[in-house]
Amino acid sequence: MTKINDVQKLKARLRNGGNLKTNPVSAKQAVENLSIAVLNKEDLFLFCASLNYLNAYIKSGGNKKQEVAQLLREEFPKMTFKNGYGFKRFVNVALLAILGNNFDDVTFERFPDQQNLIMITVNGLQFSYHGCFVYNNILPNVLNEEEKFKRGESKKVTGKDWEGLRLQPVAQEVFNFAMDLEGLSGIKYYDVRKPDRPSEGGQQVGEIVADYTPKEEDNKDDDENE
């Protein structure tokens, strides 16, 4: 088992590059991970690592974009996906989890002028996603946190720039680390709605995935930005 506090050790290894190739088995698991309830920092790390993995897998060649799209349709039948890059809408779930919890050493930054880049940092490891749009139902909370940062009052927005460590080339290494994390809740979003497993944070995550009906303009994120 790995521990979330070992992220800095992982980060040091990643700087030397990776030699593991992405594969369809892990891609399927990564899609399934998008339906987890993000209840703690370990869950968030796995969620972000899964998003990064799908980005890398699609770019590995072949017909991966449609392959991932089909996996998404099977896992989330209430949602529509015109191609595999639809996974980027789930960055909103990660943002919602960050906004709704007080995870230590977890931040997010938005760079609308850099191809709508959203960066999420967990224990010092920066996950970055281009071509992402914040849903209107959580945008006010995002903007409020960014205003708090301007006043020096936010612990969730820091204003840090990207450090330059690209995680897509080492996506399999990051994913393996995340899958082996000690402390993962292992709860699907629909489980936390059961009376014997109450969790406000989990319910919020479940609602944005299960109940949100994508509008036409939300398909803007199904593009080929990195």
C-alpha positions as CSV (number, residue, x, y, z in Angstrom):
1,M,0.0,0.0,0.0
2,T,1.1,3.6,-0.6
3,K,0.3,6.6,1.5
4,I,-0.8,10.1,0.5
5,N,2.2,11.5,2.3
6,D,4.5,9.6,-0.1
7,V,3.4,11.9,-2.9
8,Q,6.7,13.8,-2.7
9,K,8.7,10.6,-3.1
10,L,6.5,9.7,-6.1
11,K,7.1,13.2,-7.5
12,A,10.8,12.8,-7.3
13,R,10.7,9.5,-9.2
14,L,8.4,10.9,-11.9
15,R,11.0,13.6,-12.7
16,N,13.2,10.7,-14.0
17,G,10.4,9.7,-16.4
18,G,8.4,6.5,-16.7
19,N,8.4,3.4,-18.8
20,L,5.0,2.0,-18.3
21,K,2.5,2.1,-21.2
22,T,-1.2,2.8,-20.7
23,N,-3.6,-0.1,-21.3
24,P,-7.3,-0.7,-21.9
25,V,-7.8,-2.5,-18.5
26,S,-6.6,0.5,-16.6
27,A,-8.6,2.9,-18.9
28,K,-11.8,1.0,-18.0
29,Q,-10.9,1.3,-14.3
30,A,-10.1,5.0,-14.7
31,V,-13.6,5.6,-16.1
32,E,-15.2,3.6,-13.2
33,N,-13.2,5.7,-10.8
34,L,-15.1,8.8,-12.0
35,S,-18.2,7.5,-10.2
36,I,-16.5,7.4,-6.8
37,A,-17.6,9.6,-3.9
38,V,-14.7,12.0,-3.2
39,L,-14.9,11.8,0.6
40,N,-11.2,12.4,1.4
41,K,-7.9,13.5,0.0
42,E,-7.0,10.0,-1.1
43,D,-10.2,9.8,-3.1
44,L,-9.4,13.1,-4.7
45,F,-5.9,12.0,-5.7
46,L,-7.3,8.9,-7.3
47,F,-10.0,10.9,-9.1
48,C,-7.5,13.4,-10.5
49,A,-5.1,10.5,-11.5
50,S,-7.9,8.9,-13.3
51,L,-8.7,12.0,-15.3
52,N,-5.0,12.3,-16.2
53,Y,-4.9,8.7,-17.2
54,L,-7.8,9.0,-19.7
55,N,-6.1,12.1,-21.2
56,A,-2.9,10.1,-21.7
57,Y,-4.7,7.0,-22.9
58,I,-6.7,8.8,-25.6
59,K,-3.5,10.3,-26.9
60,S,-1.7,7.0,-27.1
61,G,-3.0,6.4,-30.6
62,G,-5.6,4.3,-32.4
63,N,-9.3,4.8,-31.9
64,K,-9.0,5.5,-28.2
65,K,-11.2,8.6,-28.2
66,Q,-14.3,6.6,-29.2
67,E,-13.2,3.7,-27.0
68,V,-13.2,6.0,-24.0
69,A,-16.5,7.5,-25.1
70,Q,-18.2,4.1,-25.1
71,L,-16.8,3.4,-21.6
72,L,-18.2,6.7,-20.4
73,R,-21.6,6.0,-21.9
74,E,-21.7,2.6,-20.2
75,E,-20.7,4.0,-16.8
76,F,-22.9,7.1,-17.0
77,P,-26.0,6.2,-19.0
78,K,-27.8,9.4,-18.0
79,M,-25.2,11.6,-19.7
80,T,-24.3,12.1,-23.3
81,F,-20.8,12.0,-24.7
82,K,-19.9,12.7,-28.3
83,N,-16.3,11.6,-27.8
84,G,-13.9,10.4,-25.1
85,Y,-12.8,13.9,-24.2
86,G,-16.2,14.3,-22.4
87,F,-14.4,13.0,-19.3
88,K,-13.1,16.6,-18.8
89,R,-16.5,17.7,-17.5
90,F,-15.8,15.6,-14.4
91,V,-13.1,18.1,-13.4
92,N,-16.2,19.9,-12.0
93,V,-16.7,17.0,-9.6
94,A,-13.2,17.5,-8.3
95,L,-13.7,21.2,-7.9
96,L,-17.0,20.5,-6.1
97,A,-15.2,18.2,-3.6
98,I,-12.5,20.8,-3.0
99,L,-15.0,23.5,-2.4
100,G,-17.2,21.4,-0.1
101,N,-14.4,20.1,2.1
102,N,-11.4,21.4,4.0
103,F,-8.8,19.1,2.6
104,D,-5.3,20.1,3.8
105,D,-2.7,20.8,1.1
106,V,-5.2,20.7,-1.7
107,T,-5.7,23.7,-4.0
108,F,-7.1,24.7,-7.5
109,E,-6.2,27.4,-10.0
110,R,-8.0,28.5,-13.2
111,F,-6.3,30.0,-16.2
112,P,-9.0,30.9,-18.7
113,D,-6.5,32.6,-21.0
114,Q,-4.5,29.4,-21.3
115,Q,-6.9,27.2,-23.2
116,N,-9.2,27.1,-20.2
117,L,-6.7,25.4,-18.0
118,I,-7.7,24.1,-14.6
119,M,-5.0,22.9,-12.2
120,I,-5.6,20.9,-9.1
121,T,-2.7,20.3,-6.7
122,V,-2.8,17.5,-4.1
123,N,0.1,17.2,-1.7
124,G,2.3,19.2,-4.1
125,L,1.5,17.2,-7.2
126,Q,-0.1,19.3,-9.9
127,F,-2.8,17.8,-12.2
128,S,-3.6,20.1,-15.1
129,Y,-6.5,19.8,-17.6
130,H,-6.9,22.1,-20.6
131,G,-10.2,22.8,-22.3
132,C,-12.3,22.6,-19.2
133,F,-15.4,24.7,-18.4
134,V,-16.8,25.3,-14.9
135,Y,-20.5,24.5,-14.7
136,N,-22.8,27.4,-13.9
137,N,-24.2,25.6,-10.8
138,I,-20.8,25.7,-9.1
139,L,-19.2,28.8,-10.8
140,P,-20.4,31.2,-8.1
141,N,-18.5,29.2,-5.4
142,V,-15.4,29.1,-7.6
143,L,-15.5,32.8,-8.2
144,N,-16.1,33.5,-4.5
145,E,-13.0,31.4,-3.6
146,E,-10.9,33.3,-6.2
147,E,-12.1,36.6,-4.6
148,K,-11.1,35.4,-1.2
149,F,-7.6,34.6,-2.7
150,K,-7.3,38.2,-3.8
151,R,-8.0,39.3,-0.3
152,G,-5.5,36.8,1.1
153,E,-8.2,34.8,2.8
154,S,-8.2,31.6,0.7
155,K,-6.6,28.3,1.5
156,K,-8.0,26.7,-1.7
157,V,-6.5,29.0,-4.3
158,T,-2.9,30.0,-4.1
159,G,-2.0,31.7,-7.4
160,K,0.8,29.2,-8.1
161,D,1.9,28.6,-11.7
162,W,2.5,25.2,-13.2
163,E,5.9,23.7,-12.1
164,G,6.5,22.0,-15.5
165,L,6.1,18.3,-14.5
166,R,4.0,16.7,-17.2
167,L,2.0,13.8,-15.8
168,Q,0.6,12.4,-19.0
169,P,3.9,10.6,-20.0
170,V,3.9,9.0,-16.5
171,A,0.2,8.5,-16.3
172,Q,0.5,4.7,-15.6
173,E,2.9,5.3,-12.7
174,V,0.7,7.9,-11.2
175,F,-2.4,5.8,-11.6
176,N,-0.8,2.7,-10.1
177,F,0.3,4.8,-7.1
178,A,-3.3,6.2,-6.7
179,M,-5.0,2.8,-7.0
180,D,-2.8,1.4,-4.2
181,L,-3.4,4.3,-1.8
182,E,-4.2,3.5,1.8
183,G,-7.4,5.2,3.0
184,L,-9.5,5.2,-0.2
185,S,-13.1,5.2,0.8
186,G,-14.1,2.8,-2.1
187,I,-17.6,4.2,-2.1
188,K,-19.6,4.8,-5.3
189,Y,-21.6,8.0,-5.5
190,Y,-24.9,6.2,-5.4
191,D,-23.9,4.3,-2.2
192,V,-23.6,7.5,-0.1
193,R,-27.2,8.3,-0.8
194,K,-28.3,5.3,1.3
195,P,-29.7,6.1,4.8
196,D,-27.0,4.0,6.5
197,R,-24.2,6.0,4.7
198,P,-25.1,9.6,5.1
199,S,-22.5,12.0,3.7
200,E,-23.3,15.6,2.6
201,G,-20.1,15.8,0.5
202,G,-20.8,12.5,-1.2
203,Q,-24.3,13.5,-2.0
204,Q,-23.1,16.6,-3.7
205,V,-20.7,14.7,-5.8
206,G,-23.4,12.1,-6.7
207,E,-25.8,14.8,-7.6
208,I,-23.6,16.5,-10.2
209,V,-22.8,13.2,-11.8
210,A,-26.1,11.4,-11.6
211,D,-28.7,14.2,-11.8
212,Y,-27.1,16.9,-13.9
213,T,-28.4,16.9,-17.4
214,P,-25.8,18.4,-19.8
215,K,-26.9,21.3,-21.8
216,E,-25.7,21.7,-25.4
217,E,-23.1,24.3,-24.5
218,D,-21.5,21.9,-22.0
219,N,-20.4,19.7,-24.9
220,K,-17.8,22.4,-25.6
221,D,-15.4,20.4,-23.3
222,D,-15.5,17.4,-25.6
223,D,-12.6,18.7,-27.7
224,E,-9.0,17.7,-28.3
225,N,-7.2,20.2,-26.0
226,E,-4.6,18.5,-23.8
